[in-house]
Amino acid sequence: LSLHDALPILAYRFPDTLGLPISQTYTLLGYVYSYFDMTDSAIVVLDRALQIRLRLLGSEHQGVAATRYTLGLALRKKGRYEESADQLREALNVQKRSAVKDTIAEANTLMMLGAVQADLSQLSSALANLNSSKALLHANVKNHTRELATCNFYLGTTNFAAGNLFEALSDLRTALREHLSMSAEQNPAVASIYVKIGDIYNAEGEYDQAIAYYQRGLSISTRLVGPAHSGVGEIYQRLADVFADNGDFTQGLAYGAKALQLRKLALGENHPEVSAELENLGDICCRSDSYFEAIANFRDALSIREKENGNGLVESMGRIPSKIGHAFQLSGRLDSAKIHLLFGLYRLLDLPDANPRDLAMAYKWLGDLQSSEGEFSAAETS
């Protein structure tokens, strides 16, 4: 509210309402909006700040690079990863060309660009940028700094995504030691590290260890950022998955419903991550034999993806119809199952880089259906 109050005062004191003081206020508002998960508002005010600074300072100014960096973080939080990467690359190019070097700023931009590339599954580029960031930080700051701890965290999560579980666990434990040395368990980043370590144990099938780390992360996050924060929703989702993997579908569905509610509150009804939550909830419903609840969740997830992408096609728009078909198949509605399985498969085949696992599952489900209907030759082909 104080920052909002500052805008008319600044406009009165500085008749050029597109001046640098207002740009700075917009930037501060962007930080506050982003912290409170008001990401759309953050993007709007940060873009206003960027346009003012471009006009007054030119595209090669370090202040413009800093605003692009902050806007890139907000775009990433919204799930607009390509746009985020574009802003971070522009910021990095300005920082590298500048005659006055700010090594820490450059290292931070490299780090966040690597994190966004990991979001986009560009894992080789992500690891290269993250390791470059770590090298710059090692050369210019003491070992136990927040920046270095954050870089080790992103290296851990990216190595995990690349299947390098040993390296991931090592990076995450290093990040945990660094954060604990600075702030004990008074930092939300510590909760994130506990959660990612839980992911590794979950991937290795050590469910009790995974649940313990997730619940420790949940306790810290709830205490520090409140029970309605989006980060709390992410932990609920992981707990939903691990309980479902362990056969406890009642707990899985309960945590999944909490995760979905928080995602909608934090990100809006039509965010890609809401679609992902609905798809995940549908998976748990399907595994617990609640087929029509699963179909309803899958359809809601697909509707969000289709609204978001218009005439474009993304992988989930083929995968989700296949899952709807599979749920119909399990419920005994074979005609509806075949329509959806064929539709999902055709969509997947239209993608230039469809996930082989999604394609394999779509073919398997279709083959199972064809076999049950006596179409043995077609089933063998599938």
Secondary structure, 3 states (H helix, E strand, C coil): CHHHHHHHHHHHHCCCCCCHHHHHHHHHHHHHHHHCCCHHHHHHHHHHHHHHHHHHHCCCCHHHHHHHHHHHHHHHHCCCHHHHHHHHHHHHHHHHHCCCCCHHHHHHHHHHHHHHHHHCCCHHHHHHHHHHHHHHHHHHCCCCCHHHHHHHHHHHHHHHHCCCHHHHHHHHHHHHHHHHHHHCCCCHHHHHHHHHHHHHHHHCCCHHHHHHHHHHHHHHHHHHHCCCCHHHHHHHHHHHHHHHHCCCHHHHHHHHHHHHHHHHHHHCCCCHHHHHHHHHHHHHHHHCCCHHHHHHHHHHHHHHHHHHHCCCCCCHHHHHHHHHHHHHHHHCCHHHHHHHHHHHHHHHHHCCCCCHHHHHHHHHHHHHHHHHCCCHHHHHHC
